[in-house]
């Protein structure tokens, strides 16, 4: 019976299992989802209450966090109510679309089997059962990123300009969630150059870039008018850079503590506005890196290890942590501790398979450059700032394409050996 299933049937089955798994999570662990586990909820509430885009009660605007996800929450709250289950329900739909896009990407690169296995890896990946249903931007960012990469392949195959514009729109929206996505565009342009020639690649890159700029521009203009300074998307880059580059962060990360909890940053000068505070933090980080170049190997190796480690990060809370709230304490419940073990048992083999698949795909000259562009951008961004498992998660689906390819190649080799042994026995 299973042999009679077409790829569409298999994809439908994977989507169904993805849906049922997430619904089961909501039934069993829905009480672990909380609106106050991230800083986005307060923005959405203030927007709905007429106080503007701000996290403060006494201001009518700030630029600390990118805007796409808070406005998504406004839409959900306005239609379904201010409830983490309602947010999760919409984000389940995002995951189903992402599964379909990953199937299309995997199929484009290496055939139906790779597409289906990639979709299954993503749909069944335990970490995202929690992460993509929580009140944070991971699920919507992965959706936009995956859509952009699929459009990059479509542009390469058809050389039709609407795909370039759609890619720019997808990446522009994604940048309103995580700005580093813009690093991927020039890497895709290099791939297009090698694939379709310089002129076609230049035209495509310009169209995609213009589309992305047009999406971002209204928010940038809003920031300039509000801050009286150029702020592309948000002002949290300075604090994030400082949290990731200071005398104690390598020790924090090595102990399984989050860089956002470091307490060695010194006192920020008083009476700084938002832009000035970001600049002060940025200067502190740059000064540290300039004056402690001998610390670079340990610092950046620790960041790289934490970013790609199968161990869920963070996994400990320091006794002197500088935390805004105690929502993270729920991560030490029995269910989360079990999830940590499950993550090691799932991500570690997928990572190993992904590395094998990378080598095999490169030898086969498969078009994996867009996948590598995503992983490179994620790695560079969080080596510059600071890493965690959640920050790496957008790269995982593209690693899974390589993992799926490794599975198919290993299975094919094993099948050939079994056939050869069978022939020898019969002979």
C-alpha positions in Angstrom: 0.0 0.0 0.0 2.8 2.5 0.9 4.4 1.9 -2.5 1.2 3.1 -4.2 1.4 6.5 -2.5 2.4 9.3 -4.8 4.7 12.2 -3.7 1.6 14.3 -3.2 0.1 11.7 -0.9 3.3 11.5 1.1 3.4 15.3 1.4 -0.2 15.4 2.5 0.7 12.7 5.1 3.7 14.7 6.4 1.5 17.9 6.6 -1.1 15.9 8.5 1.5 14.6 11.0 3.0 18.1 11.4 -0.5 19.5 12.2 -1.4 16.7 14.6 1.9 17.0 16.4 1.5 20.7 17.0 -2.1 20.3 18.1 -1.0 17.5 20.5 1.6 19.9 21.9 -1.0 22.5 22.5 -3.2 20.0 24.3 -0.4 18.6 26.5 1.8 21.6 27.0 -0.2 24.6 26.0 0.1 26.0 29.5 3.8 26.4 29.0 3.1 29.1 26.4 3.1 32.6 27.9 2.6 36.1 26.5 5.2 37.6 28.8 8.0 35.2 27.7 9.2 37.8 25.1 9.1 41.5 24.7 6.8 41.6 21.7 3.5 41.4 23.6 3.9 44.8 25.3 4.4 46.5 21.9 1.2 44.9 20.5 -0.8 45.9 23.6 0.4 49.5 23.5 -0.4 49.8 19.8 -3.9 48.4 20.4 -4.4 50.8 23.3 -3.4 53.8 21.2 0.0 54.5 22.8 1.9 53.9 19.6 4.7 51.4 18.9 6.5 51.5 22.3 7.3 49.3 25.2 6.9 52.3 27.6 3.8 53.7 29.2 5.1 57.2 29.2 6.3 57.4 25.6 4.5 57.3 22.2 7.2 55.5 20.3 10.5 53.7 20.4 12.6 51.6 18.0 14.1 48.9 20.2 12.6 45.9 18.5 11.8 45.3 14.8 8.1 45.8 14.1 6.8 42.9 12.0 6.1 40.5 14.7 4.4 42.9 17.1 2.1 44.1 14.4 1.4 40.4 13.6 0.3 40.0 17.2 -1.9 43.1 16.9 -3.7 41.3 14.0 -4.1 38.1 15.9 -5.2 39.8 19.1 -7.7 41.9 17.2 -9.3 39.0 15.5 -8.8 36.0 17.8 -8.1 37.5 21.2 -5.0 38.1 23.3 -4.3 34.5 23.9 -1.0 32.5 23.4 -3.1 29.6 22.0 -4.6 31.8 19.3 -1.1 33.0 18.4 0.1 29.4 18.2 -2.8 28.4 16.0 -1.9 30.9 13.4 1.8 30.0 13.6 0.8 26.3 13.0 -0.4 27.5 9.6 3.0 29.2 9.0 4.7 25.9 9.7 2.5 24.0 7.3 3.4 26.5 4.5 7.1 26.2 5.5 6.9 22.4 5.3 5.5 22.7 1.7 8.2 25.2 0.7 11.0 23.0 2.1 9.6 20.1 0.1 9.8 22.2 -3.1 13.3 23.3 -2.3 14.5 19.8 -1.5 12.8 18.4 -4.7 14.4 21.2 -6.8 17.9 20.4 -5.5 17.9 16.6 -5.5 14.5 15.0 -6.3 11.3 13.9 -4.7 12.8 11.8 -2.0 15.0 14.6 -0.7 12.1 17.0 -0.7 9.8 14.7 1.2 12.5 13.7 3.8 13.4 17.4 4.3 9.7 18.2 4.9 9.4 15.3 7.4 12.6 16.4 9.2 11.2 19.9 9.7 7.7 18.9 10.5 8.8 16.4 13.1 11.7 18.4 14.5 10.9 18.5 18.3 12.6 21.8 19.1 10.3 23.7 16.7 7.2 22.1 18.3 7.8 24.5 21.2 9.7 27.3 19.5 7.5 28.0 16.6 4.3 28.0 18.7 5.7 30.4 21.3 5.1 34.1 21.3 8.2 35.0 19.4 9.2 35.7 15.8 11.0 32.5 14.9 8.2 30.8 13.0 7.3 33.8 10.8 10.9 34.6 10.1 11.6 31.0 9.0 8.5 31.1 6.7 9.7 34.4 5.0 13.3 33.1 4.8 12.2 29.8 3.3 9.9 31.6 0.8 12.8 33.8 -0.2 15.1 30.9 -0.9 12.5 29.1 -2.9 12.0 32.2 -4.9 15.7 32.4 -5.5 15.6 29.0 -7.1 12.6 29.9 -9.1 14.3 33.0 -10.4 17.4 30.9 -11.3 15.3 28.4 -13.2 13.0 30.8 -15.0 14.9 34.1 -15.1 11.6 35.9 -14.7 11.7 39.3 -12.9 8.5 38.8 -10.8 10.3 36.2 -8.8 13.1 38.6 -8.0 10.6 41.2 -6.9 8.8 38.7 -4.7 12.1 37.6 -3.2 12.9 41.2 -2.3 9.5 41.6 -0.7 9.9 38.4 1.3 13.4 39.4 2.5 12.3 43.0 3.2 9.5 41.6 5.5 12.0 39.2 7.0 14.4 42.1 7.7 11.6 43.8 9.7 12.1 40.8 12.0 15.8 40.0 11.8 17.9 42.5 9.9 20.7 40.0 9.1 18.6 38.4 6.4 19.9 41.3 4.1 23.3 39.7 4.2 22.0 36.8 2.1 21.0 38.9 -0.9 24.6 39.6 -2.1 25.5 35.9 -1.6 22.5 35.0 -3.8 23.6 37.5 -6.3 27.0 35.8 -6.6 25.3 32.4 -7.1 23.0 33.9 -9.8 26.2 35.4 -11.4 27.7 31.9 -11.7 24.4 30.4 -12.8 22.9 32.8 -15.3 25.6 35.3 -16.1 26.6 38.7 -14.8 24.0 40.9 -16.5 21.0 38.7 -15.6 22.3 38.4 -12.0 22.9 42.2 -11.7 19.4 42.9 -13.0 17.9 40.4 -10.6 19.8 41.6 -7.6 18.8 45.2 -8.3 15.2 44.3 -8.6 15.3 42.3 -5.4 17.2 45.0 -3.6 14.8 47.7 -4.7 11.8 45.7 -3.6 13.4 45.0 -0.2 14.2 48.7 0.3 10.7 49.7 -0.6 9.3 47.3 2.1 11.7 48.6 4.7 11.7 52.3 3.8 8.4 53.3 5.5 9.7 52.0 8.9 13.1 53.6 8.4 11.4 56.9 7.6 9.3 56.5 10.8 12.4 55.8 12.8 14.3 58.9 11.4 11.3 61.1 12.2 11.1 59.7 15.7 14.7 59.5 16.6 16.1 62.4 14.5 18.9 60.0 13.4 19.3 57.3 10.9 17.9 54.0 12.3 17.4 51.4 9.6 15.1 49.1 11.6 15.9 48.9 15.3 18.2 50.3 18.0 18.9 47.1 19.8 22.0 46.4 17.7 24.2 48.3 20.1 23.1 46.5 23.3 23.2 43.1 21.5 26.8 43.8 20.3 27.9 44.7 23.8 26.2 41.7 25.3 28.1 39.5 22.9 31.5 41.2 23.2 32.7 41.9 26.8 35.1 40.5 29.4 32.6 37.9 30.9 30.5 36.7 28.0 32.7 33.8 26.9 32.6 32.5 30.5 28.8 32.9 30.6 28.3 31.1 27.3 30.7 28.3 28.3 28.7 27.7 31.4 25.4 27.5 29.4 24.2 30.9 30.4 22.6 33.4 28.0 24.7 36.4 27.0 21.7 38.7 27.7 22.2 38.0 31.4 25.8 39.3 31.6 26.3 41.7 34.5 29.7 43.1 33.7 28.8 45.8 31.2 29.2 48.7 33.4 26.8 51.5 34.1 25.3 53.2 31.1 25.5 57.0 31.4 22.3 58.8 32.4 20.2 61.0 30.2 21.1 59.2 27.0 18.3 58.9 24.4 17.7 55.6 22.6 20.1 56.2 19.7 22.8 57.5 22.0 22.4 54.5 24.3 22.8 52.2 21.4 25.9 54.0 20.2 27.4 53.9 23.7 26.9 50.1 23.9 28.4 49.7 20.4 31.4 51.8 21.3 32.0 49.7 24.5 31.9 46.5 22.4 34.3 47.8 19.8 36.7 49.1 22.4 36.7 45.7 24.1 37.4 43.9 20.9 40.2 46.4 19.9 41.9 46.2 23.3 41.6 42.5 23.8 42.5 40.9 20.5 44.1 38.1 22.3 40.7 37.0 23.6 39.3 36.6 20.1 40.1 32.9 19.5 38.4 31.8 22.7 35.5 34.3 22.3 34.6 33.4 18.8 35.2 29.7 19.1 32.9 29.7 22.2 30.2 31.5 20.2 30.5 29.2 17.3 30.3 26.1 19.5 27.3 27.4 21.4 25.5 28.4 18.1 25.9 24.9 16.5 25.9 22.7 19.6 23.2 20.0 19.9 22.8 21.1 23.6 19.9 23.5 24.0 21.2 27.0 24.9 20.7 28.4 27.5 20.7 25.5 29.9 21.6 27.2 33.1 20.6 30.4 34.9 23.5 32.2 36.7 22.8 33.1 40.3 23.7 36.8 39.6 21.8 37.0 36.3 20.6 40.4 35.1 17.1 39.4 34.0 14.1 41.6 33.3 11.7 38.9 34.5 11.6 35.4 35.8 9.7 33.8 32.8 12.8 31.8 31.9 12.6 29.9 35.2 10.0 27.6 33.6 12.8 26.3 31.4 13.9 24.2 34.4 10.7 22.3 34.7 10.7 18.5 34.1 9.2 18.8 30.7 11.9 21.2 29.5 14.6 19.1 30.9 13.2 16.1 29.0 13.1 18.4 25.9 16.8 19.1 26.3 17.6 15.4 26.1 15.3 14.9 23.1 17.0 17.8 21.3 20.4 16.3 21.6 19.1 12.9 20.3 17.5 14.6 17.3 19.7 17.5 16.3 23.1 15.8 16.8 22.4 13.1 14.1 20.8 15.6 11.8 23.8 17.8 12.1 26.2 14.9 11.4 24.0 13.9 8.4 24.0 17.5 7.2 27.8 17.7 7.2 27.9 14.4 5.2 25.2 15.7 2.9 27.2 18.9 2.3 30.2 16.9 1.2 28.2 14.6 -1.0 26.2 17.4 -2.6 29.3 19.4 -3.3 30.9 16.4 -5.0 27.7 15.9 -7.1 27.8 19.7 -8.0 24.2 20.2 -6.7 22.9 23.8 -6.4 23.2 24.1 -2.7 24.7 27.7 -2.6 21.5 29.3 -1.3 21.4 26.8 1.6 25.0 27.6 2.5 24.3 31.3 2.1 21.6 31.1 4.9 23.9 29.1 7.2 26.8 31.5 6.6 24.7 34.5 7.3 23.3 33.1 10.5 26.8 32.0 11.6 28.4 35.4 10.9 25.6 37.4 12.4 25.7 35.5 15.7 29.5 35.4 15.9 29.4 39.2 15.7 26.6 39.5 18.3 25.7 36.5 20.6 24.4 33.0 19.9 21.7 30.7 21.3 19.8 27.7 19.9 16.8 30.0 19.0 19.0 32.3 17.0 20.4 29.3 15.0 16.9 27.8 14.4 16.4 29.7 11.1 19.4 27.9 9.6 18.2 24.4 10.7 15.7 23.8 7.8 18.4 24.4 5.2 20.7 22.0 7.1 17.9 19.5 7.0 17.9 19.6 3.2 21.6 18.4 3.3 20.7 15.8 6.0 17.9 14.4 3.7 20.3 14.2 0.8 22.7 12.2 3.0 20.0 9.8 4.0 19.0 9.2 0.4 22.6 8.7 -0.7 23.3 6.4 2.2 20.2 4.4 1.5 21.1 4.1 -2.2 24.5 2.8 -1.4 23.2 0.3 1.1 20.6 -0.9 -1.5 23.4 -1.4 -4.0 25.4 -3.4 -1.5 22.4 -5.6 -0.6 21.7 -6.2 -4.3 25.4 -7.0 -4.9 25.5 -9.4 -2.0 22.2 -11.0 -3.1 23.6 -11.5 -6.6 26.8 -13.1 -5.3 24.7 -15.5 -3.1 22.5 -16.5 -6.0 25.5 -16.8 -8.3 
